[in-house]
Amino acid sequence: MATTHYSKMLGDLDVARRIAYKVPPNICNTSIQELKVKSYILLSHAIIEEYIENVALDTAKSALHKYVSTNQICRALVGLISSGIIGRIDESGISRKLKREPFEDIALFANVAFGRFKYEVDNNNGIKKENLLKLLLPIGVDPETEDAATMAALDGFGQKRGAIAHAFKINKSHTLSEIEGDVQTIKIGLISFDTACQSCLS
C-alpha cells in the first residue's frame, strides 16, 4: 500500500496538469502554450521533489520513533546513524568520540543524526542523481540499486527543469505529450522508492 505522501503527490500532479489545459499534445503553436508547458514542468518538478523529501524525512522520523518507543533498530535507523557518523568524520578530534558515542546513547546519537539529515532535506534543491543519493541513502534506500531507470528518469526531468528555471527562452523545445510521458514514467517508478522506504522500517 502506498504512503499518504505518494497519494498526495498523485493528486497534486493532477491539479498541476490543469495549467496546460487546451495545449495541443504534440506541438506548441503559441508562446503562451510553450509557457504553459514550461509551467507544467516547474510545478510537476516541485511536487515530485516535495514528495521525495517528505517520504524520506517521514521514514527517518518513524525509524527514530520506533527505536525510542520499542527499542527496535530497523534498516532506516542504521542508515541514519551511519550517515551521521560519516557526516562527522571531518570534525577535529572526532575519531575518539566516534569510537564510543554511538554506543553510549544510541537514541541521542540517532537524534543528532536525524538533525543533520533534516538539515540536508530542508536545503535540498532538486531531484537529480546527487539529490536522490543525499535524500535516500541515509534512510537505507539506494536509488541506483532499487530502481536505476526511475533514478535516470528523475535525473533527466531535473535537467529539463534546470534548463528552464535558470534562463528565459521561448523556443518551443518541449511538447505536452513529452512531459506527460515523463511525469507518468516517474509516477509509476516512484512506487518502488515508496515501497523501499516502507520496507526500511521493518
N, C-alpha and C positions, 0 to 999 in steps of 0.2 A: 504494500500500500504506500502510495506517495505521501511525502510530508505536506504539511499545510503550506509551507513555503513554495513548494512546487505547484500546488493548486493555485495559489495566489499569482504566481508568475504566469500561468496559462491564462488566467482571467485578465491580467494586466496587458498581456500581449494582444489579446483580442480587442481590448479598448484602444491600444496604440495603433492597431491596423486601420482604425477609422480615419486616421489622418490622411490616408491615401484613398479615400472614397472618390470614386469616379475617375481614378487614374487608370489608363489602359494598361493591361498586364505586360505587354511586350515592347512598348515604346513610350517615351515621354514626348508629347507633341509641343509642350509649352514649358517655359521656365518655372511656372507655378507647379506644374506636375513634377518636374525634377526636384523642386524644393520640398514637395510633399514626400517624395520617395526618400530624400535625404533625412527629412524629419522622422520618418518611419525607422530608418536605420538608427538614428540617435536615440529615439525613445526605446526601441527594442533592445539596444545595447545596454541602456541604463537599467531596464527591467531585468535582463539576464544577469548583469553584474550584481544588482541588488539581491537577486535570488542566491547566487553563489556565495556572496558574503554572509547572508543571513543563515543559510543552511550550515555553513562552516562554523560560524560563531555559535549557533544553537547546538551543534554537535559537541563543540568544546565545552559549553556550559553544562550540557547534560552529562558528559563524562565526568566533570568535576563534581557535580551534584550526586552522581551515582556513587563516587568514592566516599564523599563526605557522609552520605546517608546510609550506605550499605557496606562500606569498606571493600567494595569490589573494584578491581582495576580492569579496565577494558582497553582495547587497542587504541581508541582515540586518546585516552589519558596517557598511555605510553608514548604516543606520538607527540602529545603536548609537552610532556616532561622532557622528552628527547630534544625537541626544538628549543625548549627553554635552556637546556644545558648548552646546546650548540650556540645559541644566541649570546651566551655569557662568556664564551671562550676568550674573546678579545679583552675582557676586563683584566686589569692588572692584579696580580696575586690571586687569581681566581682558582687555579688548579687545586690548591689545598682545600679550598672551600667546597669545590665540586666533588671532592672525594667523600665528603660526609653530609653536606647539606641536604641532598635529595632523600637521604635515608633517615635523617634525624626527624624530619617532619614532612612526609610526602604531601599532605594536604596544603601546607604552607607553600612548599616549593611549587606545587601544581597551580596554586592561586597566582603566584608570581609569574609562572609561565603563561597562564591564561591572560594576565595583564599585558604581557609582551605580545601575545597573539592578537588580542583585541586592538592593540595599537596598530599592528600590521593591517588588520581588516579595516579599521577606521581610515587608514591612509592609503588604502588600495585605490587604484585608478585604472581599471581595465580588466579585460578577460583574455588577454593573450597568454601564451605559454608561461612566461615568467610570473604573471599574476596568479595563474592557476596553481603553480607549484607552491607559491607562498601561502595560498589560502587553504589548500587541501593536504599537502604533505604533513603539516603539523597536527592534523587530526587523524593521521593514519591512512589517508587515501592518496594513492599515486595515480594521478590522472593519465599518465603515459601508459601504465600497465592496465589500468581499469578500462579505459576506452580511448585509445590513441586517435581514432577517427573523430570522435567528438572534440577532443582537445585541439585537433587540427582545424576543425570547423569553427571553434570558438576563436582560435588564433587568427584565422582568416577574416572572420567577421570583425574582430577587434582592429585589424589593419584597415578594413574598409571604413570603420567609424573614425579611426585616427586620421585618415586621409581627408575626411570632410570636416572634422572637428577643428582642424588647425589651418584651414585655408578655405576661402570663399571662392568657389568657381561654379559657373553654370555651364556644364559641359555634357549633360545628359549621359553620364557614364554608367548609370545603373537602371535596370528595369524593375518594375514592381514584382514581376514573377520571379526574377532572380533573387530578390531579397526575401520574398515569401518562402522560396525554396531553402534559403539559408536558415531562416528562423525555424522552419519546420524540422529540418535536419537537427538543429541544435535542441529543439524541444524534445524530440524523440531520444536523442543521445543523452541528454541530461538525466533521464530516468536512471541510467547506470550509475551516475555520480550520486544521485539522490539515494538509491538503494545502498551504495557503498557507505555513505555517511551513516545510514541507519545500522548497517551491519557492524560498523566500528564500535558501536555501543554495547554489543553483546559479548 
